Amino acid sequence: MKTMSYGLLKGKKGIIFGALDEKSIAWKAAERCHEEGAEFILSNAPVALRMGELNKLAEKTGSEVVGADATSMEDLTALFDRAQEKYGKIDFILHSIGMSVNVRKGIHYTEMDYNFLNKGWDISAVSFHKVMKAAWDKDIMNEWGSILALSYIAAQRSFPDYNDMADNKAYLESITRSFGYFWGKDKNVRVNTISQSPTPTTAGQGVKGFSGFLKFADEMSPLGNATADDCANYIVSMFSDLTKKVTMQNLFNDGGYSTTGVSEKVAERFT
Ligand SMILES: NC(=O)c1ccc[n+]([C@@H]2O[C@H](COP(=O)([O-])OP(=O)(O)OC[C@H]3O[C@@H](n4cnc5c(N)ncnc54)[C@H](O)[C@@H]3O)[C@@H](O)[C@H]2O)c1
């Protein structure tokens, strides 16, 4: 069903990181933000841009694409220079970036390669600090702007196959609180993470046993898994003026999974 447009982001400008293909959470978010009247720059790592998919989204949403490796302060500074040139100030940033080399290579948590850990940590967690630092130094955010990243409940609870991404997400959520404090106090800008249900995207499907896990989460959640489209709607609300005082939070968009001990559907399998 098509979601109605309410003009919630009319006149707002921003940067959306991490749309890889049409399954990406950031892709759906960009489509919804566009429908709600926002203008934005789309950014992704140079290697992702080479796929060419992002140009389709850029065309559809009337956006410019600017490549940046989110671990490179140099790339990020150039991106924010471009955003400043184009918009002056901006109102929102979506960080929808994650990657673990240990997960990709199927290396067990107990056998972790620490160079791979460092790389994944930089891409999945520290890059959020770097993005906010680049924005901070440019003083590019309008008052009452909104900065968001995406997280997963493995930051709070153990999910064996999520590997070092669990630790990266815990760090990401901590950065959200630590930097969020200063953004709030000095700039009246809010910083949050949305903790999303398992979602069949390129990053999601890289996790071992993903399809069984997706089904398990769905059956455990009273409202069922939140889809990428559900997440896009939540992102719109977090970028809108309706959520001005929500900050330094990890917000679950998970159909009730995080506070369900067991569902009847799952329990029935054991009777
Ligand atoms: N899919 C899920 O089950 C799920 C659940 C909860 C949270 N998340 C989070 O949602 C976010 C988006 O992931 P997704 O599921 O849409 O998958 P995705 O694979 O579509 O998106 C991940 C993005 O990260 C980008 N990226 C990787 N390295 C980068 C770098 N060095 N610089 C800039 N960008 C880089 C990729 O190019 C890609 O666009 C991630 O933070 C992910 O951990 C996903």
The ligand as a Gaussian input file, in Angstrom:
#p B3LYP/6-31G(d) Opt

LIG

0 1
 N       19.539000      -5.368000       7.246000
 C       19.371000      -5.589000       8.539000
 O       18.954000      -6.669000       8.986000
 C       19.674000      -4.478000       9.511000
 C       19.119000      -4.510000      10.803000
 C       19.436000      -3.490000      11.701000
 C       20.298000      -2.478000      11.301000
 N       20.835000      -2.476000      10.050000
 C       21.754000      -1.390000       9.669000
 O       21.200000      -0.608000       8.657000
 C       22.256000       0.077000       7.977000
 C       22.070000      -0.044000       6.473000
 O       22.243000      -1.370000       6.041000
 P       21.275000      -2.106000       5.019000
 O       20.676000      -3.260000       5.730000
 O       20.389000      -1.132000       4.346000
 O       22.308000      -2.756000       3.980000
 P       23.051000      -2.178000       2.665000
 O       24.081000      -3.201000       2.342000
 O       22.066000      -1.840000       1.631000
 O       23.750000      -0.826000       3.185000
 C       25.018000      -0.770000       3.789000
 C       25.733000       0.413000       3.146000
 O       26.997000       0.703000       3.770000
 C       27.803000       1.244000       2.728000
 N       29.227000       1.296000       3.083000
 C       30.050000       0.239000       3.364000
 N       31.297000       0.691000       3.580000
 C       31.268000       2.062000       3.448000
 C       32.242000       3.082000       3.557000
 N       33.534000       2.812000       3.848000
 N       31.859000       4.375000       3.349000
 C       30.561000       4.669000       3.042000
 N       29.605000       3.717000       2.938000
 C       29.947000       2.433000       3.135000
 C       27.534000       0.266000       1.587000
 O       28.024000       0.722000       0.333000
 C       26.027000       0.178000       1.657000
 O       25.413000       1.178000       0.886000
 C       23.556000      -0.533000       8.507000
 O       24.051000       0.273000       9.556000
 C       23.070000      -1.848000       9.076000
 O       23.953000      -2.380000      10.059000
 C       20.522000      -3.441000       9.141000

